[in-house]
């Protein structure tokens, strides 16, 4: 992460209650499957149990990473980090506009737009002058010109970007 003048926490993503609900379902399902399969094969029962444990660890790490999502604004650069889902750095001078999000400014689907607030609605839209390369999961790269972000204080973010 870059040395920033100001960092804004990004909202959205997997909620704690949803993560706990999925984890509880996985645990109950894992125990039931282990007991049922163990009568036939101990190897397969432990294999399925280890997959469930690995899934629980992945779920926990994804939740923790998403809870540290941030928009870091430096003197010359801006970095958007959304857990393990997105990392993008671009020059601060590459920002063409930063505005409060409206229903007209947030497309449902667009090849150059990333809604970083999902499943929430973004309250700020950043538009770049030229596409920036964003790193997505599994090393996938995408050229992005617009970001939909949700921050706690959109007015402070917009003031910082316009200064």
Secondary structure, DSSP 8 states (H G I E B T S, - for coil): ----SEEEEB--SS-HHHHHHHHHHHHHHHHHHHHHHHTT-HHHHHHHHHHHHHHHHHHHHHHHHHHT-EEEE-SSEEEEEETTTEEEEEEGGGEEEEEE--TTTS-SS-TTEEETTTTS--SEEEEEEEEEEEEEGGG-EEEEEEEEE-BS-HHHHHHHHH-
